[in-house]
Amino acid sequence: MELIGLANYAIFMGILIGIYALLALGLNIQWGLTGLFNAGIAGFFAVGAYASAIITSPHVAGRVGGFELPIVVGWMGAIVFAGLIAWPIGKVCLRFRSDYLAIATIGVAEIIRLVIKSEDWLTGSSRGITGIPRPFGELDYVASQLAYLGLVIAAVAVVYFLLERQLKSPWGRMMRAIRDNEAAAAAMGKQIEARRLQAFIFGAAVMGLAGALFVHFNRSITPEAIDPMIATFLIWIMLILGGSGNNRGAILGAIVIWLLWSVSEMITDRLPTDVALQAKYIRIFVVGLALQLVLRFRPEGILPEEQARQTAR
Amino acid sequence: MKLKSTAALIGSIIGASLLAATPAHAQNVKIGLLSGITGPIAAMAPPMIAASQLAVAHVNEQGGIGKGGKLEVVVGDSACNPQNATDAATKAVNIDRAVGIVGPACSGAVLAAANSVAVPAGALLITASGTSPQITSINDKDLVFRTVPSDDYQGRALARTLKGRDITKVAVAFLNNDYGKGLAEAFKAEFESLGGTIAGYSGHEGSKASYRSDLAELAKGGADTLVIFDYGDGTGLTILRQALENNFFKTFIGADGMKSDAVIRELGADNLGTFFTSSPVGEASSSLESFNKAFTAAGQSPDAIFTTTSYDAAFLMALAIEKAGGDNAKLAESLRAVSSAPGEPIMAGEWAKAKKLIAEGKDIDYKGAAGDHEFDKNGDVPGTYAFFKVSGGTYESLGEMK
């Protein structure tokens, strides 16, 4: 019984890690590859989540939706809508650089969150959307969790494979060139603005897919899920710790941070009750500490970017 | 050869652990207790947890579960968001083998934990503070219950009460979350259908320094009465203070979230002559009294929000476990049996009596600190509410609301 429990827990963690790995991969396109400081991950995650929820959920009076289309259409919709919304945002915001871009994107994510929280007709506002179908949801607990894990792994694998292809292609080299020396890349005739926008939209679309995977897993979505702490900053920590610029690093970062986040609670729970309650805050501290240690002793992350390593030698 | 022996070893470990898990006689039972310990409701969570743990303490002091078993609690942090709530619920159900979950606290967390963990895994879930009407419609195989009424009931009861007191024109300010918005919507629908006028209606975000511009906007409608759906130890206090300071409104009405000691402490009872709140009250008042006494003795304030419902949620969970007698598939059925009339009434804290009656095979009916808890087919409870005014530094009931 204990082993089955552990296995169930591991499957659940696998699903969430997969979802976070997708977010980290999306951020890796924007930051790792192109150098865009996007601090509005939660916004694109939310757009994807709500797009898929609206496309696939049953009708509710006073809210758009009731399309009840297949889940695959919902996922496609999530990718498309997250990408679409990234286009005007990118058009406006990408003229800023580094920390200014971060401030602008935080603002954008906050606008998206407030719109979602207030617009009844679109998102059900603070009550959210429920009754969202889950693939393989009619199976029993373990089988349905396993099947969903399979889906998530497949999604991560496909995205990873495509990204690796992109990274090794001339496009990937061009993006690195733009990131590392914009003036030189421009002198080589590269269209800086357009390429940066491309990477921004591409990354946002991957984040949208992660959002879609998340809502079908929970069968519901409320604005509480797009808290910046859990849907933006945690992902930044994952990417920086894992190694920005390296897709395997992004996935590894998601694994390490989520394990720290989840397993540290099990350790603090062994303490006496009064202390254990206060110790719940420790995991926030532990994650911060891990980030500090990595930044201090291994600023390039656990798995550094491959090309950077070659040039360093 | 080596592979074979490894396989045999793994096989025997699995076999041994399966054997170890077969029920012994004096077996302890675990329940998960999830609350938003970190995150936006961190200030409300500790008294709620203490109330649930008081119920567990009562159970264990008065004979425990089954034949000498104890009720054990694993406290998990649902942090008021679905990510952490599903994580904590998965750990409680799978790692700690909890048979049921009390909590989580926030509605969004309840929806996620119920949909993706409790219902598929067949664990009973009783929330003490998830008030969103969406929880009613979860496809829950009869596993999701709550001891707190849906916001719909209270908002409507408050509208009828105001109408009964000849207040016909009000402005409504609500905190833009599931709690504030749920109440405001129900209130507005009922108040307007009774012929009242809503002269201003706006949601606000939490933790801002000033709400004067929101209040000025609301006051433009010409209403004398402001209805505030917010928390009295948070934003609601700021709004009430600024509305009083600037004389925007004359009368102030709040719901249970506003019935906080912080309001009286910060603003002074003298200034609150025109401040009224509604709040759920226990029908069987002796049950509420004994809870208040025990909770005060434990060093806590029974006036903190959702403490009575938290106590009842944990106590009902224990009763259901006792009644089911080790058969976890029967938990939901047992919960309905111990909570609904007819039956010998059981008050808060009367575990020994309940245990004896269950052992004798008699039907019992738990009458909790927060109310009767007659669950309807969706696992919801209709609330009983009273209307309160401020008097002598505390809240005094003006009678039940219809």
Interface residues (C-beta under 8 A of the other chain):
Chain A: M1 E2 L3 I4 G5 L6 N8 Y9 F12 M13 L16 L114 K117 S118 S125 S126 R127 G128 T130 G131 R134 G137 D140 Y141 S144 Q145 F217 N218 R219 S220 I221 T222 P223 E224 A225 D227 I230 A231 W261 S262 E265 M266 D269 T273 A276 L277 K280 Y281 I284
Chain B: I14 S17 L18 A20 A21 I37 T38 G39 P46 I49 Q53 V73 V74 V75 G76 D77 A79 C80 N81 P82 Q83 N84 T86 D87 A88 T90 K91 V93 N94 I95 R97 C106 S107 G108 A109 L111 A112 N115 S116 V117 P120 A121 G122 S132 P133 Q134 S137 I138 N139 N176 N177 D178 G180 K181 G182 G203 E205
